[in-house]
Amino acid sequence: MTVTSAAPAVSTSRQRLVLFVLLGAGFLMSVDFSILDVALPEAGAGVGMAESQLHRIAAYALLSAGFASMRKGSLCESTRLPSR
């Protein structure tokens, strides 16, 4: 019986670039939500929205972030890793 050791998985420069872009997008989304939490009461008051209606803006932001996360997940699934 012959034992073969698998070569270590080496990522290509394109895979590293895709990973960097996806990590950057996730970081920017978290920064965006932090800004939204701080600025939402002021922005709502500026356009005359009651505080009870501000949840609509936050819900829109959460939905768009959810769809973006699903898209990032499908991008990660579709990238092919080198075979072992």
DOVEXMI-698633 format. One record per atom (N, C-alpha, C): residue in one letter; atom name; z, y, x. Coordinates in Angstrom, 1 decimal, always signed. Each point is the difference from the previous one (the first is absolute). Layout:
N
{site 'A', 'CA', {Z, Y, X}}
...
END
This chain:
84
{site 'M', 'N', {+0.0, -1.2, +0.8}}
{site 'M', 'CA', {+0.0, +1.2, -0.8}}
{site 'M', 'C', {+0.0, +1.2, +0.9}}
{site 'T', 'N', {-0.9, +0.9, -0.3}}
{site 'T', 'CA', {-0.2, +1.3, +0.8}}
{site 'T', 'C', {+0.7, +1.1, -0.7}}
{site 'V', 'N', {+0.8, +0.8, +0.7}}
{site 'V', 'CA', {+0.7, +1.1, -0.6}}
{site 'V', 'C', {-0.7, +1.3, +0.5}}
{site 'T', 'N', {-0.5, +0.7, -0.9}}
{site 'T', 'CA', {-0.7, +1.3, +0.3}}
{site 'T', 'C', {+0.9, +1.1, -0.4}}
{site 'S', 'N', {+0.2, +1.0, +0.8}}
{site 'S', 'CA', {+0.7, +1.2, -0.4}}
{site 'S', 'C', {-0.9, +1.0, -0.6}}
{site 'A', 'N', {+0.4, +0.7, -1.0}}
{site 'A', 'CA', {-0.8, +1.0, -0.6}}
{site 'A', 'C', {+0.0, +1.3, +0.8}}
{site 'A', 'N', {-1.1, +0.6, +0.1}}
{site 'A', 'CA', {-0.1, +1.2, +0.7}}
{site 'A', 'C', {+0.8, +1.1, -0.8}}
{site 'P', 'N', {+0.7, +0.9, +0.7}}
{site 'P', 'CA', {+0.7, +1.1, -0.7}}
{site 'P', 'C', {-1.0, +0.8, -0.8}}
{site 'A', 'N', {+0.3, +0.4, -1.2}}
{site 'A', 'CA', {-0.8, +0.9, -0.8}}
{site 'A', 'C', {-0.1, +1.4, +0.6}}
{site 'V', 'N', {-1.2, +0.4, +0.3}}
{site 'V', 'CA', {-0.3, +1.3, +0.6}}
{site 'V', 'C', {-0.7, +0.8, -1.0}}
{site 'S', 'N', {+0.6, +1.2, -0.3}}
{site 'S', 'CA', {-0.7, +0.9, -1.0}}
{site 'S', 'C', {-1.0, +0.8, +0.7}}
{site 'T', 'N', {-1.1, +0.3, -0.7}}
{site 'T', 'CA', {-1.1, +0.8, +0.5}}
{site 'T', 'C', {+0.4, +1.4, -0.2}}
{site 'S', 'N', {-0.8, +0.9, +0.6}}
{site 'S', 'CA', {+0.2, +1.4, -0.1}}
{site 'S', 'C', {-0.2, +0.5, -1.4}}
{site 'R', 'N', {-0.9, -0.6, -0.7}}
{site 'R', 'CA', {-0.3, +0.4, -1.4}}
{site 'R', 'C', {+1.2, -0.4, -0.9}}
{site 'Q', 'N', {+0.6, -1.2, +0.2}}
{site 'Q', 'CA', {+1.2, -0.4, -0.7}}
{site 'Q', 'C', {+1.2, +1.0, +0.3}}
{site 'R', 'N', {+0.1, +0.4, +1.2}}
{site 'R', 'CA', {+1.1, +0.9, +0.4}}
{site 'R', 'C', {-0.2, +1.4, -0.7}}
{site 'L', 'N', {-1.3, +0.4, +0.0}}
{site 'L', 'CA', {-0.3, +1.3, -0.7}}
{site 'L', 'C', {+0.3, -0.1, -1.5}}
{site 'V', 'N', {-0.4, -1.1, -0.6}}
{site 'V', 'CA', {+0.3, -0.2, -1.4}}
{site 'V', 'C', {+1.5, +0.0, -0.3}}
{site 'L', 'N', {+0.7, -0.7, +0.8}}
{site 'L', 'CA', {+1.5, +0.0, -0.1}}
{site 'L', 'C', {+0.6, +1.4, +0.2}}
{site 'F', 'N', {-0.5, +0.7, +1.0}}
{site 'F', 'CA', {+0.5, +1.4, +0.2}}
{site 'F', 'C', {-0.3, +0.9, -1.2}}
{site 'V', 'N', {-1.2, -0.1, -0.6}}
{site 'V', 'CA', {-0.3, +0.8, -1.1}}
{site 'V', 'C', {+0.8, -0.3, -1.2}}
{site 'L', 'N', {+0.3, -1.3, -0.3}}
{site 'L', 'CA', {+0.8, -0.4, -1.1}}
{site 'L', 'C', {+1.4, +0.4, +0.2}}
{site 'L', 'N', {+0.6, -0.2, +1.2}}
{site 'L', 'CA', {+1.3, +0.5, +0.2}}
{site 'L', 'C', {+0.2, +1.5, -0.1}}
{site 'G', 'N', {-1.0, +0.7, +0.4}}
{site 'G', 'CA', {+0.0, +1.5, -0.1}}
{site 'G', 'C', {-0.1, +0.4, -1.5}}
{site 'A', 'N', {-0.8, -0.7, -0.8}}
{site 'A', 'CA', {-0.1, +0.3, -1.4}}
{site 'A', 'C', {+1.3, -0.3, -0.7}}
{site 'G', 'N', {+0.7, -1.1, +0.4}}
{site 'G', 'CA', {+1.3, -0.3, -0.6}}
{site 'G', 'C', {+1.0, +1.1, +0.3}}
{site 'F', 'N', {+0.0, +0.4, +1.3}}
{site 'F', 'CA', {+0.9, +1.1, +0.4}}
{site 'F', 'C', {-0.2, +1.3, -0.7}}
{site 'L', 'N', {-1.3, +0.3, -0.2}}
{site 'L', 'CA', {-0.3, +1.3, -0.7}}
{site 'L', 'C', {+0.4, -0.1, -1.5}}
{site 'M', 'N', {-0.1, -1.2, -0.6}}
{site 'M', 'CA', {+0.4, -0.2, -1.3}}
{site 'M', 'C', {+1.5, +0.3, -0.2}}
{site 'S', 'N', {+0.8, -0.6, +1.0}}
{site 'S', 'CA', {+1.4, +0.2, -0.1}}
{site 'S', 'C', {+0.4, +1.5, +0.2}}
{site 'V', 'N', {-0.7, +0.7, +0.9}}
{site 'V', 'CA', {+0.2, +1.4, +0.2}}
{site 'V', 'C', {-0.3, +0.8, -1.3}}
{site 'D', 'N', {-1.1, -0.4, -0.6}}
{site 'D', 'CA', {-0.5, +0.6, -1.2}}
{site 'D', 'C', {+1.1, -0.1, -1.1}}
{site 'F', 'N', {+0.6, -1.2, -0.2}}
{site 'F', 'CA', {+1.0, -0.2, -1.0}}
{site 'F', 'C', {+1.2, +0.9, +0.3}}
{site 'S', 'N', {+0.4, +0.1, +1.3}}
{site 'S', 'CA', {+1.1, +0.8, +0.4}}
{site 'S', 'C', {-0.2, +1.5, -0.4}}
{site 'I', 'N', {-1.2, +0.5, +0.3}}
{site 'I', 'CA', {-0.4, +1.3, -0.4}}
{site 'I', 'C', {+0.0, +0.2, -1.5}}
{site 'L', 'N', {-0.5, -1.0, -0.7}}
{site 'L', 'CA', {-0.1, +0.0, -1.5}}
{site 'L', 'C', {+1.4, +0.1, -0.5}}
{site 'D', 'N', {+1.0, -0.8, +0.5}}
{site 'D', 'CA', {+1.4, +0.1, -0.5}}
{site 'D', 'C', {+0.6, +1.3, +0.2}}
{site 'V', 'N', {-0.3, +0.7, +1.1}}
{site 'V', 'CA', {+0.6, +1.3, +0.3}}
{site 'V', 'C', {-0.7, +1.1, -0.8}}
{site 'A', 'N', {-1.3, +0.0, -0.1}}
{site 'A', 'CA', {-0.7, +1.1, -0.5}}
{site 'A', 'C', {-0.3, -0.1, -1.5}}
{site 'L', 'N', {+0.2, -1.2, -0.6}}
{site 'L', 'CA', {-0.3, -0.1, -1.4}}
{site 'L', 'C', {+0.7, +0.9, -1.0}}
{site 'P', 'N', {+1.3, +0.2, +0.1}}
{site 'P', 'CA', {+0.7, +0.9, -0.9}}
{site 'P', 'C', {-0.5, +1.5, +0.1}}
{site 'E', 'N', {-0.3, +0.4, +1.3}}
{site 'E', 'CA', {-0.5, +1.3, +0.2}}
{site 'E', 'C', {-1.5, +0.2, -0.6}}
{site 'A', 'N', {-0.8, -1.0, +0.3}}
{site 'A', 'CA', {-1.4, +0.0, -0.6}}
{site 'A', 'C', {+0.0, +0.0, -1.5}}
{site 'G', 'N', {+0.9, -0.9, -0.5}}
{site 'G', 'CA', {+0.0, -0.1, -1.5}}
{site 'G', 'C', {+0.5, +1.3, -0.6}}
{site 'A', 'N', {+0.9, +0.7, +0.6}}
{site 'A', 'CA', {+0.5, +1.3, -0.5}}
{site 'A', 'C', {-1.1, +1.0, +0.1}}
{site 'G', 'N', {-0.8, -0.1, +1.1}}
{site 'G', 'CA', {-1.1, +1.0, +0.2}}
{site 'G', 'C', {-1.1, -0.1, -1.1}}
{site 'V', 'N', {-0.2, -1.2, -0.5}}
{site 'V', 'CA', {-1.1, -0.1, -1.0}}
{site 'V', 'C', {+0.6, -0.1, -1.4}}
{site 'G', 'N', {+1.3, +0.2, -0.1}}
{site 'G', 'CA', {+0.6, +0.0, -1.4}}
{site 'G', 'C', {+0.3, -1.3, -0.6}}
{site 'M', 'N', {+0.1, -1.1, +0.8}}
{site 'M', 'CA', {+0.4, -1.3, -0.5}}
{site 'M', 'C', {+1.5, -0.1, -0.1}}
{site 'A', 'N', {+0.4, -0.7, -1.1}}
{site 'A', 'CA', {+1.4, -0.3, -0.2}}
{site 'A', 'C', {+0.4, -1.1, +1.0}}
{site 'E', 'N', {+1.2, -0.1, +0.4}}
{site 'E', 'CA', {+0.4, -1.1, +0.9}}
{site 'E', 'C', {-0.1, -1.4, -0.6}}
{site 'S', 'N', {+0.0, -0.1, -1.3}}
{site 'S', 'CA', {-0.2, -1.3, -0.6}}
{site 'S', 'C', {-1.4, -0.5, +0.1}}
{site 'Q', 'N', {-1.0, +0.9, +0.3}}
{site 'Q', 'CA', {-1.4, -0.4, +0.1}}
{site 'Q', 'C', {-0.4, -0.2, +1.5}}
{site 'L', 'N', {+0.8, +0.2, +0.9}}
{site 'L', 'CA', {-0.3, -0.1, +1.4}}
{site 'L', 'C', {-0.2, -1.5, +0.4}}
{site 'H', 'N', {+0.5, -0.9, -0.8}}
{site 'H', 'CA', {-0.2, -1.4, +0.3}}
{site 'H', 'C', {-1.5, -0.4, -0.1}}
{site 'R', 'N', {-0.8, +0.7, -0.7}}
{site 'R', 'CA', {-1.4, -0.3, -0.1}}
{site 'R', 'C', {-0.7, +0.2, +1.3}}
{site 'I', 'N', {+0.3, +1.0, +0.7}}
{site 'I', 'CA', {-0.6, +0.2, +1.4}}
{site 'I', 'C', {+0.5, -1.1, +0.9}}
{site 'A', 'N', {+1.2, -0.3, +0.0}}
{site 'A', 'CA', {+0.5, -1.1, +0.9}}
{site 'A', 'C', {-0.6, -1.3, -0.4}}
{site 'A', 'N', {-0.2, -0.3, -1.3}}
{site 'A', 'CA', {-0.6, -1.2, -0.4}}
{site 'A', 'C', {-1.5, -0.1, +0.5}}
{site 'Y', 'N', {-0.7, +1.1, -0.1}}
{site 'Y', 'CA', {-1.4, +0.0, +0.5}}
{site 'Y', 'C', {+0.0, -0.3, +1.5}}
{site 'A', 'N', {+0.9, +0.6, +0.8}}
{site 'A', 'CA', {+0.1, -0.2, +1.4}}
{site 'A', 'C', {+0.3, -1.5, +0.3}}
{site 'L', 'N', {+0.9, -0.5, -0.7}}
{site 'L', 'CA', {+0.4, -1.4, +0.2}}
{site 'L', 'C', {-1.2, -1.0, -0.3}}
{site 'L', 'N', {-0.7, +0.3, -1.1}}
{site 'L', 'CA', {-1.1, -0.8, -0.4}}
{site 'L', 'C', {-1.1, +0.0, +1.1}}
{site 'S', 'N', {-0.3, +1.2, +0.5}}
{site 'S', 'CA', {-1.0, +0.1, +1.0}}
{site 'S', 'C', {+0.4, -0.6, +1.3}}
{site 'A', 'N', {+1.3, +0.0, +0.3}}
{site 'A', 'CA', {+0.5, -0.7, +1.2}}
{site 'A', 'C', {-0.1, -1.5, -0.2}}
{site 'G', 'N', {+0.3, -0.4, -1.2}}
{site 'G', 'CA', {-0.1, -1.5, -0.2}}
{site 'G', 'C', {-1.4, -0.5, +0.1}}
{site 'F', 'N', {-1.0, +0.8, -0.5}}
{site 'F', 'CA', {-1.4, -0.5, +0.1}}
{site 'F', 'C', {-0.4, +0.1, +1.5}}
{site 'A', 'N', {+0.4, +1.0, +0.7}}
{site 'A', 'CA', {-0.3, +0.1, +1.4}}
{site 'A', 'C', {+0.6, -1.2, +0.8}}
{site 'S', 'N', {+1.2, -0.4, -0.4}}
{site 'S', 'CA', {+0.6, -1.1, +0.7}}
{site 'S', 'C', {-0.7, -1.3, -0.3}}
{site 'M', 'N', {-0.5, -0.2, -1.2}}
{site 'M', 'CA', {-0.8, -1.2, -0.4}}
{site 'M', 'C', {-1.3, +0.0, +0.8}}
{site 'R', 'N', {-0.6, +1.2, +0.2}}
{site 'R', 'CA', {-1.2, +0.0, +0.8}}
{site 'R', 'C', {+0.2, -0.3, +1.4}}
{site 'K', 'N', {+1.2, +0.5, +0.6}}
{site 'K', 'CA', {+0.3, -0.4, +1.4}}
{site 'K', 'C', {+0.2, -1.4, +0.1}}
{site 'G', 'N', {+0.7, -0.6, -1.0}}
{site 'G', 'CA', {+0.2, -1.5, +0.1}}
{site 'G', 'C', {-1.3, -0.8, -0.1}}
{site 'S', 'N', {-0.9, +0.5, -0.8}}
{site 'S', 'CA', {-1.3, -0.8, +0.0}}
{site 'S', 'C', {-0.8, +0.3, +1.3}}
{site 'L', 'N', {+0.2, +1.1, +0.6}}
{site 'L', 'CA', {-0.7, +0.2, +1.3}}
{site 'L', 'C', {+0.6, -0.9, +1.1}}
{site 'C', 'N', {+1.3, -0.2, -0.1}}
{site 'C', 'CA', {+0.6, -0.8, +1.0}}
{site 'C', 'C', {-0.3, -1.5, -0.2}}
{site 'E', 'N', {-0.2, -0.4, -1.3}}
{site 'E', 'CA', {-0.4, -1.4, -0.2}}
{site 'E', 'C', {-1.4, -0.2, +0.4}}
{site 'S', 'N', {-0.9, +1.0, -0.1}}
{site 'S', 'CA', {-1.4, -0.3, +0.3}}
{site 'S', 'C', {-0.3, +0.1, +1.5}}
{site 'T', 'N', {+0.9, +0.5, +0.8}}
{site 'T', 'CA', {-0.2, +0.0, +1.5}}
{site 'T', 'C', {+0.2, -1.4, +0.5}}
{site 'R', 'N', {-0.8, -0.5, +0.8}}
{site 'R', 'CA', {+0.1, -1.3, +0.5}}
{site 'R', 'C', {+0.7, +0.0, +1.3}}
{site 'L', 'N', {+1.0, -0.9, +0.1}}
{site 'L', 'CA', {+0.7, -0.1, +1.2}}
{site 'L', 'C', {-0.7, -1.1, +0.9}}
{site 'P', 'N', {+0.1, +0.2, +1.3}}
{site 'P', 'CA', {-0.7, -1.0, +0.8}}
{site 'P', 'C', {+0.6, -1.4, -0.2}}
{site 'S', 'N', {-0.8, -1.0, +0.1}}
{site 'S', 'CA', {+0.4, -1.3, -0.3}}
{site 'S', 'C', {+0.9, -0.5, +1.2}}
{site 'R', 'N', {+0.9, -0.8, -0.3}}
{site 'R', 'CA', {+0.9, -0.5, +1.1}}
{site 'R', 'C', {-0.6, -1.2, +0.7}}
END
